[in-house]
C-alpha cells in the first residue's frame, strides 16, 4: 500500500534539484532518509503535495521553502538521525549540519506546535535554539502535516486530529494531554490558511 502512495508522488511533482534547498533536493533527501520507514515517507510526500496545493497562501518568495519544509518535517524519524529521540530536533539538527538554512531547520524543529511535546520530554532548552516562526509559512506547514494521513492518504484536519488522538490514547497521560493541547493552535493555523487562500481567490484546500 505504501509503495503505491509513494509512487503517486513522482519526483517531477517537486521539480529538478538545483543548488540550495529547493523541493527537488528535499524530495530526494526525504526518500533517502525515510525509505526504510515507508509509512512515514508516504506521509511526508503527501505533506509535500499538500504544501504545493496551498503555496499561494504564502509570499511567493517563501513558496519553495514551505514545500521543502513539508517534505523534510519528519526526517528526524530516520534511525540514522536519532540523537535526542525527539524527531523535530533530530531532523532540524541534521539539516543544520548538512548546510540548510537556519530558517528551514527552525520550521522543521517547530512544526505542528512541537513545543508542547518538547516541554514534556525535557527538550525545550534545545528547541529554543531555533527561532519559532509565526505567520503564513508556519500555518501552511501545519496544514500540510495535518492533512496528510499517517499512511500517506489525504485527510481533512478533523479526521487527522481524531486519528492522532486514537493512535496515542494509550500513552502517558501527561504526554497525551500535551498532544491534545496543540489542537486549538493547529485548528487556528488551518483556518488562517483557508482565509488566505480565499483572499487570493484560490480553490479551498
SULVEN-V888057 format. One record per helix or strand of 3 or more residues. SS is the DSSP state (A for helix, B for strand). FROM is the first residue (numbers start at 1). LEN is the number of residues. If there is no record, write none. Layout:
# SULVEN-V888057
((SS;FROM;LEN) (SS;FROM;LEN))
This chain:
# SULVEN-V888057
((A;2;6) (A;11;4) (A;23;12) (A;38;16) (A;55;3) (A;60;13) (A;75;3) (A;79;3) (A;87;11) (A;102;8) (A;115;7) (A;124;4) (A;136;11) (A;157;11) (A;173;9) (A;183;17))
